[in-house]
Structure formats: structure tokens, C-alpha cells
Amino acid sequence: MSVMNEQEKKLVEDHLYLVKNIVRATMSINESIQGLCYDDLFQTGCEALCHAALHYRADRGAAFATFADVVIKNHQKALLIRTGN
């Protein structure tokens, strides 16, 4: 596991709202996600946001928020698949 530098930590802190928004959207689409609650999805989203911060490359042309949004949603989908939802 990698250790985040200060810039990566700042990206995570500044974009935590993305996780909240994506989790709320996921829960509103399917309120009865079997075996998962808000906290489970939020934890997965936070892990994904940290992953996005560690792997973000500004020179590729995408804004961090755009990149992080995709990474968080992909991690959420993977969680739902793993849990059979």
C-alpha cells in the first residue's frame, strides 16, 4: 500500500463530497441493497477516492473530480457485483 503525500491528501479532503453524492445516488436507485448500508458504500467510496488520488495524473488532461468520479463509481459497481446485488 502506498502512502499519500500532502497534495494527494488535499485532493481527497477537497473531493470527499463526491463520495457522499455517489453513495446517496446509489442508495436512492436501490434503497434495499441486500446486506449493504450507507456506511459500507461510503467506506468503499473513500477507499476509491484515495486510490484515485494516488493514481491521478494531471498531465492526462482530465480534472481530478472527473477521474475520481469514474474510479468511485467503478469501485461501487465492483462491490455490488461481489455482494450479488
N, C-alpha and C positions, 0 to 999 in steps of 0.2 A: 504494500500500500504506500502511496506517495504522500508526502507531507505538503500541505498547501503553503505557498508563500503569502505575504501580506496582500498582494494585488489579487490573488485568487480568492482569499478570504473576503476581501471587499466586494468582489463580484457576487459571491454567494450572499452576503449580507444585503446588498443592494437589490438583489433579484429574488429574494425569498417570497415575495408576493406572487411570483409565477407559480410556485408550488401550491400555494393556497388557492389560487384561481383554478388551476388544473384539477386539484382534488375536489373542489366544490363542483366543477363541471362534471367530473366523473361520477360523483355521488348523485347529482341531480338527474343524470341519464339513467342510472340504475341504483336506486336507493337501497335495494336489497342484495347487494353484492355479498354472496354467501361467504361467511367466515371472515370478512374484512370489515374494518371500521375506518373512520376518518383517520385515526392515528396510524394505522397500517399504511394507508395510502400516502399520508403526509411523510412518514419515515422514508418510504421508498422514493418519494419525490425529493426529499432533502439529500438522500444519497445520490440521486441522479444529478441534482444541481451541483453537488461537489464534484462529481465525475465530469460534468460539463466544464466547470471552472478549470479543472486540471488539464483538460484536453483542448480547450479553446485556443484557436489561432486567429488573431485579428487580421493577419495578412491574407486570409482566405476570403475576405470580403463580406462575411455575414456579421451582423450585430450580435453581441453576446446573447441578448434576450431571444433572438430568433433561434440561435443554436441551442440554447438551454431549453427552450420550449419543446423542440423536437426531441432532445435527449430525455427530458422528463416524461413526455408522452410515451415514448418508446419503452422506457422502464416501467411505466404504469401498465402498458399493454402486456409486457412480458410477465409481470406479476399476476395479472388477471388470467393469462394463459396457464401459468404454473399452478394456480389455485383452482383451475377448472371453471372460471367464471366467463 
